[in-house]
Amino acid sequence: MITAEVAVYPLKTSDATNVINNSINTLQNTNVNYTVDSMNTKITGTKEQIFDSLNKMFTEAENSGGEVNMVVTLSNSTK
């Protein structure tokens, strides 16, 4: 299991909240566990699940808002 903390930052849009929410919604009906905080989303799962989820989140944000930055911190630490 690994953990990712991910933050999506839409650029050049007047609807950043919608872009972020659409990105997070891609995690529904997946096998990852996730929690949404005010500044980021924490995702836990296998390496394959995490990278697949990050790809889905980025693609949705890109499709919803165009230019986007995504900041990700990955850890395989159990602590």
Residue pairs with C-beta under 8 A, 6 or more apart in sequence:
1 44
1 45
1 46
1 76
2 44
2 45
2 46
2 47
2 50
2 74
2 75
2 76
3 42
3 43
3 44
3 50
3 74
3 75
3 76
3 77
4 42
4 43
4 44
4 50
4 53
4 54
4 72
4 73
4 74
4 75
5 40
5 41
5 42
5 43
5 72
5 73
6 40
6 41
6 43
6 54
6 57
6 70
6 71
6 72
6 73
7 39
7 40
7 41
7 70
7 71
7 72
8 19
8 20
8 23
8 24
8 57
8 58
8 61
8 68
8 69
8 70
9 16
9 68
9 69
9 70
9 71
10 16
10 19
10 20
10 61
10 64
10 65
10 66
10 67
10 68
11 65
11 66
11 67
11 68
11 69
12 65
12 66
12 67
13 19
13 65
13 66
15 65
16 65
18 64
18 65
19 61
19 64
19 65
19 68
20 61
22 60
22 61
22 64
23 57
23 58
23 60
23 61
23 64
24 34
24 36
24 41
24 57
25 60
26 53
26 56
26 57
26 60
27 34
27 41
27 43
27 53
27 56
27 57
30 45
30 49
30 52
30 53
30 56
31 45
31 49
32 43
32 44
32 45
32 49
32 50
32 53
33 43
33 44
33 45
34 41
34 42
34 43
34 44
34 53
35 41
35 42
40 71
43 50
43 53
43 54
44 50
45 53
50 74
54 70
54 72
57 70
58 68
58 70
61 68
61 70
62 68
